[in-house]
Amino acid sequence: MTEMLLEHHSTHEAKTDWWKDAVVYQIYPRSFADANGDGLGDLPGVTSKLDYLQDLGVDAIWMSPFYPSPLADGGYDVSDYCDVDPRLGTLDDFEVLVKSAHRRGLKVIIDIVPNHTSNEHPWFREALASLPGSAERDRYIFRDGTGERPPTDWQSHFGGSAWEQVGDEQWYCHLFDKAQPDLNWGNEEVREYFLSVLRFWGDRGIDGFRVDVAHSLVKDLSGPLRDQPNLDGALPLDGSDPLYDRDGVHEVYRSWRKVFNEYDPPLMAVAETWSPANSRTFLYARPDELGQVFDFSLLKSSWSRNSYRDTIDTSLTGQQSIAGHAGGNTWVLSSHDVPRHASRLALPAGVSADGWLLSGGLHPVIDQDCGQRRASAATLMMLALPGSAYLYQGEELGLREVSELPRETLQDPVWHRSGGTLKGRDGCRVPLPWTKSGPSFGFGSSHAWLQQPADWADRSVQAQENNPDSMLSFYKLALQHRRDLSALRSGEFEWQNSAPELLVFTRSPRFVCVVNFAPYPVPFEDFGGSRIILSSGPVDGLYLAPESTVWLSLDSASETL
Ligand code: GLC
């Protein structure tokens, strides 16, 4: 351990705010690489692919949960916060991973899941074995109902009531699956315990945390519980919702920040909140709290110039004026929770991704070329924005959403809890294809836990790595330029006037990004002489191809940007 920490601090850049402009690559461990051939990705699998990630040019990896878990929600149901799921490896494997990542200059961020535990966590077992009103039950949210009726109308995000009844007729709250009981953050023992979990992983050399459902920890549990008027709708702007985004939650993160600052450099953290980006969202990113908050508005936006522009404006002004520090923005196009953007962006305006998924991708049949085009244009635009970008494993291969997964193989609790009316998130969690052939395209030596489509042979790393025209080569080039161009790290952002089909912005006076949202070529301004750095589609004279993005330099030598 000591050796590892020394290495961490000696070979790592001492830049403390590295995360403000980092490109972070999300790894969903069960679907990334399977080293032991059991069909499930694992930590040694991740370690074996670190050269690939270094070569891709990302700055950090974010590991989705790898903790012991009954997998009721893909690992977001944790039964032990201070260990590794034996199916994924051991704590020693984790240490090797961190050490190997740091040796390559890659930072390591891990997920922490504080809103709920697994129902197999020892605390929950103790709660079930204890009496109503006991200290064991007080770590969770147990209440009496009225006969058959639960205490409130609170709904689970995965469908159905957020209450489950136990043998003695009390009910416990679960905002997600019934196997994910919510913790009571009014309980001092819960608060203290999580501080020790932060230190446990901080001492193992990690660089930061992604905080799961960060805005729901503190609920209004005083007196009789109130019904929930706003589930998944717009949250009130005054923190008055009983479940989400309450003022009290910030106190928790101020205490976490003190722990983060015990490390040198301080640990970073990013909040996951699904509330609409508003003045309250950026409060989580204040310097004495988490520092960064996910802004999912780009990911929620359809392929539309005006919506992209509004989203970017809201995010940039929100971060600057509310969180009180510039450059802490986050941009996301894909994750393990939403259909992959190479498919999603091809859906016609107004078509819901849920309905499309439920039809097995048949209604409507989408134009996958259009998806690839828009996805690479959106990515290139995202990588030119100030702040940090979060990539999701496989997007660099242009992987599509696997909408045709057989229903009997679906694992997401959303599928089961919605009574088969929502297909859920398995389609973006299908294991990665590394080679053109093999039982799981090089993911492992056996079949993968979710079936990969046959067309992924051509999307595999092996099929793309030596092809200069592939999506993988495009991502590598974009990331390399992003590293090399100081304008993209610190240049002032400014919108420029443009044709109505285009979005044009500059970073410092000499870098220009032009996005064409139209399905036809559109001319753009040359700013008195520019040179193309990189483009996601052809540029003919001063016409940018349909649904494409181009990066331009106004200097002949890019280094001086
Ligand atoms: C977050 C995770 C999601 C999980 C949920 C419950 O939204 O990203 O995958 O299902 O929290 O932990």
Boltz pocket constraint, residues with backbone or C-beta under 6 A from the ligand:
constraints:
  - pocket:
      binder: B
      contacts: [[A, 73], [A, 76], [A, 77], [A, 113], [A, 176], [A, 212], [A, 213], [A, 272], [A, 336], [A, 337]]
      max_distance: 6.0
